[in-house]
Amino acid sequence: MPASKDATRRALRFPVLASLSGYQPGWIRSDVSAGLAVAAVGLPSAIAYPAIAGLPPETGIYASIAPLIAYAFFGPSRQLIVGPDAATMTVLGAALVAVTASIPAGLAVDRTAVAAILALGVGLFCLAAWVLRLGVLATFLSRPILTGFFIGVSFSILVGQIDRFTGVDIEAEGLLRPVLELLRKAGSIHWPSLVLALGMFGLLQIVRIIRFPVPGPVLVVVLSVVLSAVLDLEGRGIAVVGDIPTGLPSLTLPRIADLPFETLALGAAAIFLVSYGAGVITARSFGAKGGYPVDPNRELIGFGAANIAAGLFGAFPVTASDSRTAVNLTVGGRSQVTSIVAAATLIATLLFLGPALRIIPIPALGAILAATAINLIDLAALRQIWRVSRIEFVFAIIAMWGPISLGVLNGVVIAIGATLVYVLRKLMFPRDAMLGRVPGHDGFYKLHRTPEARQVPGLAVCLIQGSLLFFNTDYVASRLRSIAEELPADTRWLLIDASAISQIDSSAAAMLEELCDELRNRGIRLGVAELHAEARDILVRAGVIERIGSDMVFDILEEAYHAFEAQA
């Protein structure tokens, strides 16, 4: 079989049960313990997170069952746990608003069905990216931009909890307007709800600070259920979750008729980009802790299967869950049997603990979401970005500003735009450096970094660090002209060290041809050393090598130096 066909077949091989290969019977005890712990930690967020997108609580439980089983069968990681994620839910909520706004007035909208369709869309995007080998998309949104974006999302989540904390119906959007509306409606605050929410929020912070062995959300759910049952909080005007369907979700294909396809596709693409980027960062972080490699392309299969399962069983898009994965590693889970046990535990909870879930107070869930939002504010990472790179800090702030000022979905667009601007800025202004020799040593050294290096009389060597493409040729040409103008009068050669130039296009070839003519008129010959094969082929086809002269094109820089010395 030809090598290309064999590579294609390997690329399209579907890794079923890859995470369970080599399973050892001795792992079953730790996997069962980890599965129970993951279910216990995941249940509070499974009930709370749907509120971010305006979805019923049961969808969060569904999103914590089918996707776990799907990832266990198709995901590559032994220890990664998928599930609802606060940032993904925020983008989902914005996508649901956009889809709802695009539907003609008077037409009923089933938000749960739309969320399921978006989950299917995210799954299809994952599988398409896997087929096209686009795992590199995981790094499209850089860590600084994701850090800023998540901080912006966290503020959106915090503002969204005002009505759950106070019982006041808030209609305004944005960051400050909801707060101002609350001040105007201060007389309508339901103080028992506010006291309960603040108490539970304070409990979550205490548990986090003292590192209490029981996870804070679990403690809050158990305590709030007990208080709700004993004190009849619903009878005192505190909102509760209400009836949750006790049956298992059925396998259905949501209808897409009468829905705006373009808006759905854009929403699914935005969710895919944010959830996959954040998910692979989580996978790599825990992979480093667990001592196993993470392949972003293979993770596309696991995330794709998890999201398709979520869509088929009435849930919403999911991604890697850092809190559940952390619990899995802490308890000692060894394989995806942990996910299967966690899913089975949540199924039993759904079937037999419906009455207890029904009386969970909404303010307690708001406290969990507010605490989650605060955990997304990574000020330490922001300070580190400031120390390392001021320009990356600026882009992080831009990404943070997007969700706060323009909404979460527009914030995704801002984050993507900031990424593109950042990349283009890096490419548009490639660095350059003049090179010289150190007496008694071979090779060339950067003049600005090696004080003892001196320019060879009559020979100027310029290192260009970056590709020469249509959008930066004018800048590079201006730099080379400036260098040429400052050269000593006895300079006979201007040699470009192309060892760091990986790509050259036709625009750059035309620029080099013009520069060659300009320098020749000054009595200076243009030369090139250490061209990559692809770049050399382009310059040959463009006639630039012929214009420069084959005697001025060198394989290595040292060869050019000896040729210059011989001519002298």
C-alpha positions in Angstrom: 0.0 0.0 0.0 1.4 3.5 -0.9 2.6 5.5 2.1 0.1 8.3 1.4 -2.9 5.9 1.5 -1.6 4.2 4.6 -1.3 7.6 6.3 -4.8 8.6 5.3 -6.2 5.3 6.7 -4.4 5.9 10.0 -5.8 9.4 10.1 -9.4 8.2 9.7 -9.2 5.3 12.1 -11.8 5.7 14.8 -10.3 4.9 18.2 -13.2 3.0 19.9 -12.4 2.0 23.5 -8.8 3.3 23.2 -9.0 4.7 26.7 -9.9 1.3 28.1 -7.2 -0.7 26.4 -4.9 -2.6 28.8 -7.4 -2.4 31.6 -6.3 -4.1 34.8 -8.8 -5.7 37.3 -6.9 -4.1 40.2 -8.1 -0.7 39.0 -11.8 -1.3 39.5 -11.9 -0.3 43.2 -10.2 3.1 42.6 -12.3 3.7 39.5 -15.5 3.0 41.4 -14.5 5.3 44.2 -13.4 8.0 41.8 -16.7 7.7 39.8 -18.8 8.2 42.9 -16.7 11.2 43.9 -17.0 12.7 40.4 -20.8 12.3 40.5 -21.0 13.9 43.9 -18.9 16.9 42.8 -20.6 17.1 39.4 -24.2 17.0 40.5 -24.3 20.6 41.9 -22.8 22.1 38.8 -25.0 19.9 36.6 -28.0 21.5 38.3 -26.7 25.0 38.5 -24.9 25.6 35.2 -28.0 25.3 32.9 -29.4 28.5 34.6 -26.5 30.4 32.9 -28.1 29.7 29.5 -31.7 29.8 30.7 -32.2 26.0 30.4 -34.0 23.7 32.9 -31.9 21.9 35.5 -32.4 18.4 34.1 -30.5 19.3 31.0 -27.4 19.6 33.1 -27.9 16.1 34.5 -28.4 14.8 31.0 -25.2 16.6 29.9 -23.4 14.7 32.7 -24.6 11.3 31.7 -24.6 10.6 27.9 -21.4 12.6 27.1 -19.4 10.8 29.9 -20.3 7.4 28.4 -19.6 8.6 24.8 -16.2 10.0 25.8 -15.4 6.7 27.7 -15.9 4.8 24.4 -14.3 7.3 21.9 -12.1 9.6 23.9 -8.3 9.0 24.0 -7.6 10.1 27.6 -7.8 7.7 30.5 -8.5 10.3 33.2 -10.2 13.3 31.5 -13.8 13.9 32.5 -16.2 15.9 30.3 -19.2 17.8 31.4 -20.8 21.2 31.7 -18.5 24.2 31.8 -19.3 27.7 33.0 -17.6 29.5 30.1 -19.1 27.2 27.5 -22.5 27.7 29.0 -22.1 31.5 28.8 -21.3 31.3 25.1 -24.2 28.9 24.7 -26.5 31.4 26.4 -25.4 34.1 24.0 -25.9 31.8 21.0 -29.4 30.9 22.2 -30.3 34.6 22.4 -29.0 35.2 18.9 -31.0 32.2 17.5 -34.2 33.3 19.4 -33.8 36.8 18.0 -33.6 35.5 14.5 -36.8 33.5 14.7 -40.0 35.3 13.4 -42.2 36.8 16.1 -45.0 34.5 17.2 -43.1 31.3 16.5 -42.6 29.2 19.6 -39.0 28.5 20.5 -37.9 25.4 22.4 -34.6 26.6 24.0 -33.7 23.0 25.1 -34.1 21.7 21.5 -32.0 24.6 20.2 -29.3 23.8 22.7 -29.3 20.2 21.6 -29.0 21.3 18.0 -26.0 23.5 18.9 -24.4 20.5 20.8 -24.8 18.4 17.6 -23.3 21.3 15.6 -20.3 21.4 18.0 -19.9 17.7 17.7 -19.9 17.8 13.9 -17.4 20.7 13.9 -15.1 18.5 16.1 -15.3 15.6 13.8 -14.8 17.7 10.7 -11.7 19.3 12.3 -10.5 15.8 13.1 -10.9 14.6 9.5 -9.0 17.7 8.3 -6.3 17.3 11.0 -7.1 20.7 12.5 -6.1 19.9 16.1 -4.0 23.1 15.8 -7.2 25.0 16.4 -6.7 24.2 20.1 -4.0 26.8 20.2 -5.8 29.3 18.0 -7.0 31.3 21.0 -3.8 31.8 23.0 -3.6 31.4 26.8 -3.4 35.2 27.4 -6.5 35.8 25.2 -8.4 32.9 26.8 -7.4 34.3 30.2 -8.8 37.7 29.4 -11.9 36.2 27.8 -12.7 34.0 30.8 -12.4 37.0 33.1 -14.9 38.8 31.0 -17.2 35.8 31.0 -16.9 35.6 34.8 -18.2 39.1 35.2 -21.1 38.2 32.9 -21.9 35.2 35.1 -21.6 37.3 38.3 -24.1 39.9 37.0 -26.4 37.1 35.9 -26.7 35.9 39.5 -28.3 39.2 40.7 -31.8 38.0 40.3 -31.0 34.6 41.9 -29.5 36.3 44.9 -32.1 39.0 45.4 -35.3 37.6 43.8 -35.6 40.8 41.7 -36.4 40.4 38.1 -33.5 42.2 36.2 -34.2 43.1 32.6 -31.1 45.2 31.8 -28.0 43.7 30.1 -24.3 44.5 30.4 -22.1 45.1 33.4 -23.3 48.3 35.2 -26.9 48.6 34.0 -28.2 45.5 35.9 -26.6 46.9 39.1 -28.2 50.3 38.5 -31.6 48.6 37.9 -31.2 46.7 41.2 -30.6 49.9 43.0 -33.8 51.4 41.5 -35.7 48.2 42.6 -34.0 47.9 46.0 -37.4 47.9 47.7 -38.3 44.6 45.9 -35.3 42.7 47.2 -36.3 39.4 48.9 -34.1 39.5 51.9 -34.4 35.8 53.0 -33.2 34.8 49.5 -30.3 37.3 49.7 -29.3 36.1 53.2 -29.4 32.5 52.1 -27.3 33.2 48.9 -24.7 35.3 50.8 -24.5 32.6 53.5 -23.9 29.8 51.0 -21.4 31.9 49.0 -19.5 32.6 52.2 -19.6 28.9 53.1 -18.1 28.1 49.7 -15.2 30.6 50.3 -14.5 29.2 53.8 -14.5 25.6 52.5 -12.1 26.7 49.7 -9.7 28.6 52.1 -9.5 25.9 54.8 -9.5 23.1 52.1 -12.3 21.2 53.7 -12.3 17.6 52.6 -15.9 17.8 51.3 -16.2 19.9 48.1 -17.9 23.2 48.7 -20.7 22.7 46.1 -21.6 19.3 47.5 -21.8 20.8 51.0 -23.9 23.7 49.8 -26.4 21.4 48.0 -26.8 19.0 50.9 -27.1 21.8 53.5 -29.6 23.8 51.4 -31.7 20.7 50.8 -31.8 20.1 54.5 -32.7 23.7 55.3 -35.3 23.7 52.5 -37.0 20.6 54.0 -36.8 21.7 57.6 -37.6 25.4 57.2 -40.0 25.1 54.3 -38.0 27.7 52.3 -40.4 27.5 49.4 -43.3 28.4 51.6 -41.2 31.4 52.8 -41.0 32.8 49.3 -37.6 31.5 48.3 -37.5 30.1 44.8 -36.6 26.4 44.4 -35.6 24.3 41.5 -39.0 22.7 41.1 -40.1 19.4 39.5 -37.3 17.6 37.6 -38.3 14.8 35.2 -37.4 11.5 36.9 -37.2 9.5 33.7 -34.1 9.0 31.6 -33.7 11.1 28.5 -34.8 9.5 25.2 -32.8 9.3 22.1 -34.2 11.9 19.7 -33.0 13.9 16.8 -34.0 17.6 17.3 -35.8 19.3 14.5 -34.0 22.0 12.7 -36.9 23.1 10.5 -37.9 26.8 10.8 -34.6 27.6 12.6 -32.0 30.1 11.1 -29.3 27.7 9.9 -26.7 30.5 9.5 -27.2 31.7 13.1 -27.0 28.1 14.4 -23.8 27.4 12.5 -22.2 30.6 13.7 -23.2 29.9 17.3 -22.0 26.3 17.1 -18.7 27.5 15.6 -18.2 30.0 18.5 -19.0 27.4 21.1 -16.7 24.9 19.4 -13.7 27.3 19.3 -14.0 28.3 22.9 -14.9 24.9 24.4 -12.3 23.0 22.4 -9.6 25.6 23.1 -10.3 25.5 26.8 -10.9 21.8 26.8 -7.5 21.0 25.3 -5.8 23.3 27.8 -7.5 21.4 30.6 -6.5 18.1 29.0 -2.9 19.1 28.6 -2.7 20.5 32.2 -3.9 17.2 33.7 -2.0 15.2 31.1 1.2 16.8 32.5 0.2 16.0 36.0 -0.8 12.4 35.1 2.3 11.8 33.0 0.6 11.0 29.7 0.7 12.9 26.4 -2.3 14.6 24.9 -3.0 14.6 21.2 -5.3 17.5 20.2 -6.4 15.7 17.0 -7.5 12.6 18.9 -9.2 14.7 21.6 -11.4 16.1 18.7 -12.9 12.6 18.4 -13.7 12.3 22.1 -15.2 15.8 22.3 -17.1 15.3 19.1 -18.6 12.0 20.4 -19.5 13.6 23.7 -21.2 16.6 22.1 -23.2 14.5 19.6 -24.3 12.3 22.5 -25.4 15.4 24.4 -27.4 16.6 21.4 -29.1 13.3 20.9 -30.2 13.0 24.5 -31.6 16.5 25.0 -28.5 18.2 26.6 -26.2 21.0 25.6 -22.5 21.4 24.5 -19.9 20.1 26.9 -16.1 20.1 27.2 -13.4 19.0 29.5 -14.3 19.7 33.2 -11.3 20.8 35.3 -13.1 20.3 38.6 -14.3 16.8 37.9 -11.0 15.8 36.3 -9.1 17.1 39.4 -11.4 15.0 41.6 -10.7 12.0 39.4 -7.0 12.3 39.7 -7.1 13.1 43.4 -9.2 10.0 44.3 -7.1 7.8 42.0 -9.2 7.0 39.0 -7.2 5.0 36.5 -9.5 4.8 33.4 -12.7 5.9 31.8 -14.5 3.3 34.0 -14.7 6.3 36.3 -16.9 8.2 33.8 -19.2 5.2 33.4 -19.6 4.8 37.2 -20.2 8.5 37.5 -22.9 8.4 34.7 -24.5 5.4 36.4 -24.6 7.2 39.7 -26.2 10.3 38.2 -28.8 8.0 36.5 -29.7 6.5 39.9 -29.9 10.1 41.4 -32.2 11.1 38.6 -34.5 8.1 39.1 -34.6 8.0 42.9 -33.7 11.4 44.3 -36.0 13.6 42.3 -37.9 15.0 45.4 -34.7 16.0 47.1 -33.5 17.8 43.9 -36.8 19.6 43.6 -36.4 21.6 46.8 -32.9 22.9 46.2 -33.1 26.7 46.7 -32.3 28.8 43.6 -30.2 31.3 45.7 -27.9 28.4 46.7 -27.4 27.5 43.0 -26.7 31.2 42.4 -24.0 31.1 45.1 -22.4 28.1 43.4 -22.4 29.9 40.0 -21.0 33.1 41.6 -18.2 31.2 43.3 -17.5 29.4 40.0 -17.3 32.8 38.2 -14.8 34.1 40.8 -12.7 31.1 40.3 -12.5 31.9 36.6 -10.9 35.3 37.4 -7.2 34.2 37.2 -5.5 37.4 38.4 -2.2 35.5 39.0 -2.2 34.5 35.3 -2.9 38.1 34.3 0.0 39.4 36.4 2.3 36.8 34.8 1.2 37.9 31.4 2.0 41.5 32.4 5.5 40.5 33.5 6.2 38.4 30.5 4.8 40.4 27.6 3.1 43.8 27.8 1.6 43.5 24.3 0.0 40.1 25.2 -1.4 41.8 28.3 -3.0 44.4 26.1 -4.6 41.7 23.9 -5.8 39.9 27.1 -7.5 43.1 28.2 -9.1 43.4 24.8 -10.4 39.9 25.0 -11.7 40.6 28.6 -13.5 43.8 27.4 -15.4 42.0 24.6 -17.8 39.9 26.7 -18.3 42.7 29.3 -19.1 45.5 26.8 -20.4 43.8 23.7 -21.9 40.5 25.0 -20.4 37.1 25.2 -21.0 36.0 21.5 -19.5 39.3 20.3 -16.8 38.7 22.8 -15.9 35.5 21.0 -15.6 37.5 17.8 -13.5 40.1 19.6 -11.2 37.3 21.0 -10.8 35.8 17.5 -10.1 39.3 16.0 -7.6 40.0 18.7 -5.9 36.7 18.0 -5.7 37.5 14.2 -4.4 41.0 14.9 -1.8 39.7 17.3 -0.6 37.1 14.8 -0.5 39.5 11.9 1.4 42.1 14.0 4.0 39.5 14.8 4.3 38.6 11.1 4.1 42.1 9.6 7.2 43.4 11.4 9.9 40.7 11.3 13.0 41.4 13.4 16.4 42.0 11.8 19.9 42.1 13.0 23.3 43.0 11.6 26.0 40.3 11.9 29.7 40.5 12.2 32.8 38.4 13.1 34.6 38.0 16.3 38.4 38.0 15.9 39.9 34.5 16.2 36.4 32.8 15.9 34.5 31.3 13.1 30.9 32.2 12.3 28.9 35.3 12.5 27.4 37.0 15.6 24.8 39.6 16.2 26.4 43.0 16.6 24.0 44.3 19.2 24.4 41.2 21.4 28.1 40.5 21.1 30.1 43.6 21.9 33.4 42.1 20.6 31.9 41.4 17.1 32.8 43.7 14.3 31.4 44.1 10.8 33.6 42.8 8.1 35.0 45.7 6.1 33.1 46.0 2.8 30.6 43.2 3.8 27.3 43.9 5.5 25.3 40.9 6.6 21.7 41.3 7.7 19.7 38.5 9.4 15.9 38.7 8.7 13.9 36.7 11.3 10.6 35.9 9.7 8.9 35.0 6.4 8.7 37.5 3.6 5.1 37.7 2.5 2.9 40.2 0.7 1.8 42.0 3.9 5.3 42.7 5.2 7.4 43.3 2.0 7.1 47.1 2.2 8.3 47.1 5.8 11.2 44.7 5.1 12.1 46.8 2.0 12.2 50.0 4.0 14.4 48.4 6.7 16.9 47.1 4.1 16.9 50.5 2.4 17.6 52.2 5.7 20.4 49.8 6.4 21.9 50.4 3.0 21.9 54.1 3.5 23.8 53.8 6.8 26.5 51.5 5.4 30.1 52.7 5.1 31.1 54.0 1.8 33.4 51.1 1.1 30.6 48.5 1.4 30.6 46.3 -1.7 28.2 43.5 -0.6 24.9 43.4 1.3 24.2 39.8 2.2 20.9 38.6 3.5 21.1 35.7 6.0 17.9 33.9 5.0 18.3 31.0 7.5 15.3 32.3 9.5 13.1 33.0 6.4 10.8 30.0 6.1 8.5 31.3 3.3 8.8 33.8 0.4 6.0 34.7 -2.0 5.9 36.5 -5.3 5.5 39.9 -3.7 8.7 39.4 -1.7 10.5 38.1 -4.9 9.5 41.4 -6.7 10.7 43.4 -3.8 14.1 41.7 -3.7 14.5 42.2 -7.5 13.8 45.9 -7.1 16.2 46.1 -4.2 18.9 44.4 -6.2 18.7 47.0 -8.9 18.7 49.9 -6.4 21.8 48.6 -4.6 23.6 47.9 -7.9 23.1 51.6 -8.8 24.9 52.4 -5.6 27.7 50.0 -6.3 26.6 47.4 -3.9 25.9 43.8 -4.8 22.9 42.0 -3.1 23.5 38.4 -2.0 21.5 35.7 -0.2 22.8 32.9 2.0 21.2 29.8 3.6 17.9 29.9 1.6 15.4 27.1 2.3 14.7 24.9 -0.7 11.1 26.1 -1.1 12.0 29.8 -0.9 14.9 29.2 -3.4 12.6 27.5 -5.9 10.3 30.5 -5.8 13.1 33.0 -6.4 14.4 30.8 -9.3 11.0 30.8 -10.9 10.6 34.5 -10.4 14.0 35.2 -12.0 15.4 36.8 -8.9 18.3 34.3 -8.6 19.3 35.2 -12.2 19.0 38.9 -11.5 21.1 38.6 -8.3 23.6 36.2 -9.9 24.2 32.6 -9.0 27.6 33.6 -7.7 25.9 35.7 -5.0 23.7 32.8 -3.7 25.4 30.7 -1.0 24.4 27.6 0.8 26.0 28.6 4.1 27.0 32.0 5.4 30.7 30.9 6.0 30.9 30.1 2.3 29.8 33.6 1.4 32.4 35.1 3.8 35.2 33.1 2.1 34.0 34.0 -1.3 34.0 37.7 -0.4 37.5 37.4 1.1 38.7 35.7 -2.1 37.3 38.4 -4.3 38.9 41.1 -2.1 
